[in-house]
Amino acid sequence: INAEVDYTIATDNYAAGVCAAEYFVEVADGEECEVLLLTGTPSNTAIRDRQAGFKDTILEYSNMKIVAEPFVEVSNELVYNAVIDGFRANPNIRFIYGAGDAFLPAIQSALIELEMQLPIDDPKHVYISTCDGEKNALESVDNGTSDQCVCQLFTDLAIKCVDVAYDLCNGIEPETAVEEYPVISYTRETKDTIPEEQLWGLR
């Protein structure tokens, strides 16, 4: 847009990847675990930043090993095949990270095909984390077919933009011209503590 921009707010996507990795590390609790990192379109800056945050954090822990990083774009077919092929080559994968909720249906379908969509109390349960906050991803955490959704807080972002616009109209400049907004981790353990109005996927 050929205009001066007074204020920009966006999700801190690097932090979103860090959040997912930290969840996996916490679940692993020091146990040696294999991780499948589904790699999305590199031209998408949000996806790229999430993947970087995830990978930088996971690599800090010697017990967490990324065994494959297949390029899947955001294609259901490629995601499905990547999970199938990943388990054929590495049958002990315990964690799967997809940088967007759009990855989730194909991940779930592949695990069903492999007879690996097991309940949380099964020692072979495969943990899944995705990012955005779509309704399907939140419901999957609720029913145990996914484990974490790193949620963007779109409602908060919209409110903040209106507040800043109001201030600008009254001659008050924002503290910063570019702001990165935090994310929240929606899991079985945290979901009851998160106000529903923050979850855009349920609105």
Salt bridges, closest charged atoms under 4 A:
GLU31 OE1 - ARG94 NH1 3.22
GLU69 OE1 - LYS55 NZ 2.97
ASP85 OD1 - ARG88 NH1 3.83
ASP132 OD1 - ARG50 NH2 3.13
GLU139 OE2 - LYS135 NZ 3.93
ASP142 OD1 - LYS191 NZ 3.94
ASP147 OD1 - HIS125 NE2 2.79
ASP147 OD1 - ARG188 NH2 2.58
GLU179 OE1 - LYS160 NZ 2.71
ASP192 OD1 - LYS191 NZ 3.72
